[in-house]
């Protein structure tokens, strides 16, 4: 079970990759540290890094690549 969610701080479009041909920042099952980038949220052609916020294992993403997201929406589940 997930201990925490990683939430979007703003509305926009969520991207799991830095460009269409790049590998995802992280995959489900990856261990992350607090400062690791798990994705980007784009709003008005400005991209903002979304960091894990604490260390743990990415259990699953709750949104797909290029999905529209709202401020406060959970993007991924993180477990110890």
KAWOLIN-V906602 format. One record per helix or strand of 2 or more residues. SS is the DSSP state (@ for helix, = for strand). FROM is the first residue (numbers start at 0). TO is the last residue. If there is no record, write none. Layout:
((SS:FROM:TO) (SS:FROM:TO))
This chain:
((=:3:6) (=:11:14) (=:30:31) (=:36:42) (=:45:50) (=:55:60) (=:67:68) (=:73:78))
